[in-house]
Amino acid sequence: MRKTTPRLGLCPIGKFAFSHEDAVRQKEALREMIARRGVDAVDLEGVLDDGLVRDKAHVDTVVDHFRAQGVDALFIPHCNFGTEDAAALIAKQLDVPTLLWGPRDAPPLEDGTRLRDSLCGLFATSKVLVKLDVPFTYLPNSAADDPAFEAGFDRFLRTANAASVLRRGCRIGVLGQRIDFFWSTISNESELLERFNVETLPLDLVPFIENVKKRATGKAYADEIAGLREQCVIEEMTDEALARVLAVRDEALELAATHELDAMACQSFMSLPEAVGAWTVYADSLIGDELPFVLESDICGAISTLLLRRAAGSAPFMVDVTMRHPNDDNAVLLWHCGAPLSMKHPDSRVRLGRHWILPGPLSGMTHFRMKDGPITCARFDGDRGRYVLAVGQAESCEGPETQNNYVWARVKNWPRWERTLIEGPFLHHIGMAYGHCGAALREVVKYVPGLELRDMDGGGA
């Protein structure tokens, strides 16, 4: 996998008026906060006097510096008032997600003078950003140590990280061909490349299977198989079949490393399980904690889960939206197989068994309940040149037991969700991740030209 964290350009904005010394103090407090959080950031120390932009003449120097450093996002804190033309021109020329904020101003001094008017400067700069058609994220004027500011700062970094999927681009490995009767997963690979820099890399299933069989020979996986038989309930699977399932994991991860893949989509049935002699979704569970891995040749599903991984910072999973809760009108079953093991409920034990929907001789389907907690769902998709990102949040809830990997999820307004997904351009597949990152994902649309938002919650954090 390639670089997956954004590099932030810290661009403190000062002014020839007001207190320069106080502006420097505000800037240093921000530098300390950013360092404490371990953010990959570059600033203007050694580039401009006191590391502050105070004049339009600084624009070219700052832009050249940040471009050379490869920044993916820009932070323009207004440290005493602001230099509106310089701040807006830097943002315009860099053309990266931009965060606008300023520290809450201190009371006037005893003589009635003020050290800074940051809020006033923010209004001026925002006007110029709008005039120059520069999209930006705004955090309300607050103290630098205000928890709301730190939460908003973190949210902006998540937005920038997710937006990079469709701005800087990504590489999706497609293992095997599309399943013939899955018309709902047909996608326009050329358009994805032209508009969003999404590269799809075809991966031939024949050499993949040959390499899996080579890996699985001998005793290469004997110790791991012995551990699995102690930890899991394994039904009607030989050690040879288990070894091949584990070899699928290793072959897929090697391909991902070799080709610098950001995510993978797999044909999933029936060629691969028939060649291996087992359903290979336990391999998907293991892969899924390393990089997004989706089934049924769903390229847009892979993009959806990659967006979630960048925004949530944890493993995503592509689920089917399957059925409404029998008793709760705002709850729905999120279900599929091959969920990342990090999603397993602590009281559930992994079981590898048969496929209950497609009965047959093969074993290896994953069965375990998924954990409780806050959930974010997202689906990127498009038809006829129109691309949309659907976003919604949920909370896990109690519901009837079922098979494979599942969680019952309660949403704010299920009829709104249902109508959004039905009216399209979506299908029954949707990405999910634990944690609420809907606000970060909704903001992504601002930074990706040609992408529309479908907010399934109707707004909110």
C-alpha positions in Angstrom: 0.0 0.0 0.0 1.1 3.5 -0.7 1.2 6.6 1.5 -2.1 6.8 3.4 -1.7 9.8 5.7 -2.0 13.4 4.6 1.0 15.8 4.9 -0.3 19.1 6.3 1.1 22.5 5.3 0.9 24.7 8.4 0.6 28.3 7.0 0.2 30.7 9.9 -1.3 34.1 8.8 -0.2 37.3 10.5 -0.7 41.0 9.7 1.4 44.1 9.6 -1.1 45.5 12.2 -1.9 44.3 15.7 0.6 42.5 17.9 3.2 40.5 16.0 4.5 39.1 19.3 1.1 37.7 20.1 0.8 36.2 16.6 4.1 34.4 17.1 2.8 33.0 20.5 -0.4 31.7 18.8 1.7 30.1 16.0 4.0 28.3 18.5 1.0 27.0 20.4 -0.3 25.4 17.2 3.1 24.0 16.3 3.2 22.3 19.7 -0.3 20.9 19.3 0.4 19.5 15.9 3.7 17.9 17.1 2.0 16.5 20.1 -0.6 14.8 17.9 2.1 13.3 15.7 0.8 14.9 12.5 3.0 14.8 9.4 3.3 18.5 8.9 5.6 21.1 7.4 5.6 24.8 8.4 7.3 28.0 7.3 10.1 28.1 9.9 13.3 29.1 8.1 11.3 30.1 5.1 9.7 33.3 6.2 10.6 35.6 9.1 9.1 34.2 12.3 7.3 31.6 10.1 4.3 33.9 9.4 2.7 35.0 6.2 2.3 38.8 6.5 2.3 40.1 2.9 1.1 39.2 -0.6 4.8 39.1 -1.6 5.1 35.9 0.4 2.7 33.9 -1.8 5.1 32.5 -4.4 7.7 31.5 -1.8 5.1 29.7 0.3 3.5 27.9 -2.6 6.9 26.8 -4.0 7.9 25.5 -0.5 4.7 23.6 0.2 4.7 22.1 -3.3 8.3 20.9 -2.9 7.3 19.3 0.4 4.3 17.5 -1.2 1.6 18.8 1.1 -1.8 17.2 0.8 -3.8 19.7 2.9 -3.4 23.3 4.1 -4.1 24.9 7.4 -4.3 28.7 7.4 -4.7 29.8 11.1 -5.2 33.6 11.5 -2.9 34.4 14.3 -3.6 38.0 14.9 -5.9 39.3 12.1 -5.0 37.9 8.7 -3.6 38.8 5.3 -6.6 38.0 3.2 -5.1 38.3 -0.3 -2.1 36.2 0.5 -4.0 33.5 2.4 -6.6 33.1 -0.4 -4.0 33.0 -3.2 -1.9 30.4 -1.4 -5.0 28.2 -1.0 -6.0 28.8 -4.6 -2.7 27.9 -6.1 -2.1 24.8 -3.9 -5.6 23.5 -4.7 -5.6 21.1 -1.7 -8.2 20.7 1.1 -7.9 23.9 3.2 -8.7 24.5 6.9 -9.6 28.0 8.0 -9.6 28.9 11.7 -8.4 31.5 14.2 -7.9 31.6 17.9 -10.6 33.3 20.0 -9.6 36.8 20.8 -8.5 37.9 24.3 -10.3 40.7 26.0 -9.1 44.3 25.4 -6.1 45.4 27.5 -6.5 47.9 30.3 -5.9 50.8 28.0 -8.7 49.5 25.6 -6.3 48.3 22.9 -6.4 44.8 21.5 -3.6 42.3 20.7 -5.5 40.8 17.8 -8.8 40.7 15.9 -8.6 37.2 14.5 -12.3 36.8 14.1 -12.6 39.9 12.0 -9.8 38.7 9.7 -11.5 35.4 9.2 -14.5 37.1 7.8 -12.3 39.0 5.3 -10.4 35.9 4.2 -13.5 33.8 3.8 -14.9 36.3 1.5 -11.8 36.2 -0.8 -11.8 32.4 -0.7 -15.4 32.4 -1.9 -14.6 35.0 -4.5 -11.7 32.9 -5.9 -13.9 29.7 -5.8 -11.7 28.0 -3.2 -13.4 25.2 -1.2 -12.5 25.3 2.4 -13.4 23.8 5.8 -14.1 26.2 8.6 -13.8 25.6 12.3 -15.6 28.0 14.6 -13.4 30.6 16.3 -12.2 29.1 19.6 -9.3 28.7 21.9 -6.5 26.5 20.7 -6.9 24.1 23.6 -10.7 23.9 23.2 -11.7 20.2 22.8 -14.1 21.2 20.0 -11.2 22.7 18.0 -9.0 19.6 18.5 -11.9 17.4 17.4 -12.5 19.5 14.3 -8.9 19.5 13.5 -8.8 15.7 13.6 -12.0 15.6 11.5 -10.4 17.8 8.8 -7.4 15.5 8.6 -9.7 12.6 8.2 -11.5 14.5 5.4 -8.3 15.3 3.6 -7.1 11.7 4.0 -10.3 10.3 2.5 -10.5 13.0 -0.2 -7.1 11.8 -1.4 -8.7 8.6 -2.6 -10.4 10.5 -5.4 -8.0 13.4 -5.8 -4.5 11.9 -5.7 -6.1 8.6 -6.9 -5.9 5.0 -5.8 -5.1 1.6 -7.3 -7.6 -1.2 -7.1 -6.6 -4.7 -7.8 -9.4 -6.7 -9.5 -8.8 -10.5 -8.9 -10.7 -12.5 -11.5 -13.5 -11.3 -13.8 -16.9 -9.8 -12.9 -19.4 -12.5 -12.0 -21.6 -12.7 -15.1 -25.0 -12.2 -13.4 -23.9 -9.3 -11.2 -25.0 -6.5 -13.5 -25.2 -4.2 -10.4 -21.4 -4.2 -10.0 -20.7 -3.1 -13.6 -18.6 0.0 -13.5 -16.9 2.4 -16.0 -13.2 1.8 -15.4 -12.2 4.4 -18.0 -14.3 7.1 -16.5 -13.1 6.3 -13.0 -9.5 6.8 -14.2 -10.2 9.9 -16.2 -12.2 11.7 -13.5 -10.9 10.4 -10.2 -7.5 8.9 -10.9 -8.8 5.5 -9.9 -6.6 2.8 -11.6 -8.0 -0.7 -11.8 -5.4 -3.4 -12.2 -6.7 -6.8 -13.6 -5.2 -9.8 -11.8 -5.4 -13.1 -13.5 -7.0 -15.8 -11.4 -5.2 -18.7 -13.0 -1.7 -17.9 -11.9 -3.1 -16.8 -8.5 -4.6 -20.2 -7.9 -1.4 -21.9 -9.1 0.7 -19.8 -6.7 -1.8 -20.5 -3.8 -1.4 -24.3 -4.4 2.4 -24.0 -4.4 2.4 -22.0 -1.2 0.2 -24.6 0.6 2.5 -27.6 0.0 4.4 -29.2 2.8 4.1 -28.0 6.4 4.3 -24.3 5.8 1.1 -23.6 7.7 1.1 -26.5 10.2 1.5 -24.4 13.3 -1.0 -21.8 12.3 -3.5 -24.5 11.4 -3.0 -26.1 14.8 -3.7 -22.8 16.4 -6.9 -22.3 14.4 -8.3 -25.6 15.4 -7.9 -24.6 19.0 -9.3 -21.1 18.6 -12.1 -21.7 16.1 -14.9 -24.1 15.4 -13.9 -25.7 12.1 -16.4 -27.9 10.4 -15.5 -30.5 7.7 -12.2 -28.8 6.6 -9.0 -30.8 6.0 -5.6 -29.3 6.9 -4.9 -29.2 3.2 -7.9 -27.0 2.6 -7.0 -24.7 5.5 -3.5 -24.4 4.2 -4.8 -23.2 0.9 -7.1 -20.7 2.5 -4.2 -19.3 4.4 -2.1 -19.3 1.2 -4.9 -17.2 -0.4 -4.3 -14.6 2.3 -0.5 -14.5 1.7 -0.7 -14.5 -2.1 -3.2 -11.6 -2.1 -1.1 -9.6 0.4 2.0 -10.2 -1.7 0.2 -9.0 -4.8 -1.0 -5.9 -2.9 2.6 -5.1 -1.8 4.1 -5.8 -5.3 1.6 -3.6 -7.1 1.2 -1.0 -4.4 -2.6 -1.7 -4.2 -4.8 0.4 -2.0 -7.7 -2.1 -2.1 -8.8 -5.2 -3.8 -12.0 -6.6 -5.4 -12.3 -10.3 -5.9 -14.6 -12.5 -8.0 -15.1 -14.7 -4.9 -17.1 -17.5 -6.5 -17.0 -20.1 -7.9 -13.6 -20.6 -9.6 -11.5 -19.8 -6.5 -13.3 -21.9 -3.9 -13.6 -24.8 -6.3 -9.9 -24.7 -7.0 -9.0 -24.4 -3.3 -11.5 -27.0 -2.1 -13.0 -24.6 0.4 -14.7 -21.2 0.7 -11.8 -18.8 1.1 -13.6 -16.0 3.0 -11.6 -16.6 6.2 -8.6 -15.4 4.1 -10.7 -12.3 3.3 -11.2 -11.7 7.1 -7.4 -11.8 7.6 -6.7 -9.6 4.6 -9.4 -7.1 5.6 -7.5 -5.9 8.6 -4.5 -5.1 6.3 -6.3 -3.4 3.4 -9.9 -3.2 2.0 -10.9 -6.4 0.3 -14.4 -6.7 -1.2 -16.2 -9.6 -2.8 -18.3 -10.0 -5.9 -16.0 -7.9 -8.2 -17.4 -4.7 -6.8 -14.9 -2.0 -7.8 -17.1 0.9 -6.5 -17.5 -1.1 -3.3 -13.7 -1.2 -3.0 -13.5 2.6 -3.4 -16.3 2.9 -0.8 -14.4 0.9 1.8 -11.2 2.7 1.0 -12.9 6.0 1.7 -14.1 4.6 5.0 -10.7 3.3 6.0 -9.1 6.7 5.4 -11.9 8.5 7.3 -12.4 6.1 10.2 -8.8 5.0 10.6 -9.9 1.4 11.1 -10.7 -1.7 9.0 -13.9 -1.4 6.8 -16.2 -4.1 5.6 -18.5 -4.3 2.6 -21.9 -5.6 3.7 -25.2 -6.3 2.2 -28.2 -4.3 3.4 -30.4 -7.3 3.7 -33.6 -7.0 5.8 -35.4 -4.7 8.2 -35.5 -5.5 11.9 -38.6 -7.5 12.8 -39.5 -5.1 15.7 -37.6 -1.8 15.2 -38.7 0.3 12.2 -35.4 2.2 12.1 -33.1 -0.8 12.3 -31.6 -3.0 9.5 -29.4 -6.0 9.2 -25.9 -5.4 7.9 -24.6 -8.8 6.7 -22.1 -10.6 4.6 -19.1 -13.0 5.0 -15.4 -12.4 5.4 -15.6 -9.6 8.0 -12.2 -8.4 9.4 -11.5 -10.3 12.6 -11.1 -6.9 14.4 -14.9 -6.6 14.0 -15.7 -9.8 15.8 -17.9 -9.5 18.9 -15.9 -10.4 22.0 -18.4 -13.0 23.0 -18.5 -14.7 19.6 -16.3 -17.5 18.4 -15.2 -17.9 14.8 -16.9 -20.8 13.1 -15.8 -22.0 9.6 -18.7 -23.9 8.1 -20.9 -24.5 5.1 -22.6 -21.9 2.9 -26.3 -21.8 3.9 -27.5 -19.9 0.8 -25.6 -21.9 -1.7 -25.6 -25.5 -0.3 -22.8 -27.7 -1.4 -19.9 -29.8 -0.3 -17.5 -27.0 0.5 -16.9 -25.6 4.0 -15.0 -22.5 5.1 -17.7 -19.8 5.3 -17.1 -17.4 8.2 -19.7 -17.3 10.9 -19.5 -14.8 13.8 -21.5 -11.9 15.2 -19.9 -8.5 14.8 -19.2 -6.2 17.7 -21.4 -3.5 19.1 -20.7 0.2 18.7 -21.2 3.3 16.5 -21.1 2.6 12.8 -20.6 4.7 9.6 -21.8 3.5 6.3 -20.8 4.9 2.9 -21.3 4.0 -0.8 -19.5 5.6 -3.8 -21.1 4.8 -7.1 -22.2 6.3 -10.4 -24.0 5.8 -13.7 -24.1 7.8 -16.9 -21.4 10.2 -15.8 -23.0 11.1 -12.5 -21.1 10.1 -9.3 -22.6 10.2 -5.8 -21.4 9.4 -2.3 -24.1 8.2 0.2 -23.2 8.6 3.8 -25.0 7.7 7.0 -24.4 6.8 10.6 -25.9 4.1 12.9 -25.6 2.5 16.3 -25.6 -1.3 16.8 -28.7 -2.8 18.4 -30.0 -6.1 19.6 -31.7 -8.3 17.0 -32.3 -12.0 16.1 -29.3 -14.3 15.5 -28.4 -15.2 12.0 -25.5 -16.8 10.1 -22.3 -15.4 8.7 -21.0 -12.0 9.8 -23.7 -9.6 10.9 -24.7 -6.6 13.0 -28.2 -5.1 13.5 -27.9 -1.3 13.1 -30.3 1.4 14.1 -30.3 4.5 12.0 -31.9 7.9 12.4 -34.5 7.6 9.6 -34.7 4.2 7.9 -37.3 5.3 5.2 -34.8 8.0 4.1 -32.0 5.5 3.9 -34.1 3.0 2.0 -35.3 5.6 -0.6 -31.8 7.0 -1.0 -30.3 3.6 -1.8 -33.3 2.5 -4.0 -33.3 5.6 -6.1 -29.6 5.2 -6.8 -27.2 4.9 -8.3 -26.6 2.4 -5.5 -27.2 -1.3 -4.9 -27.4 -3.6 -1.8 -23.6 -3.4 -1.1 -22.5 -0.7 1.3 -19.2 -0.1 3.1 -19.2 0.1 6.9 -16.7 0.9 9.6 -16.9 1.3 13.3 -16.9 4.8 14.7 -18.7 7.9 13.6 -16.9 9.6 10.7 -19.9 10.8 8.7 -19.0 14.4 9.1 -15.6 13.9 7.7 -17.0 11.9 4.7 -19.7 14.5 4.0 -17.0 17.1 3.8 -15.0 15.0 1.2 -17.5 15.9 -1.5 -16.5 19.6 -1.2 -13.0 18.7 -2.4 -13.8 16.2 -5.2 -15.2 18.0 -8.3 -18.1 16.2 -9.9 -19.0 14.2 -6.8 -22.4 14.7 -5.2 -23.5 13.9 -1.7 -26.5 11.9 -0.5 -26.8 12.4 3.2 -28.9 9.6 4.5 -29.1 11.2 7.9 -30.2 14.6 6.7 -27.3 16.5 8.3 -25.8 16.4 11.7 -22.4 15.4 13.2 
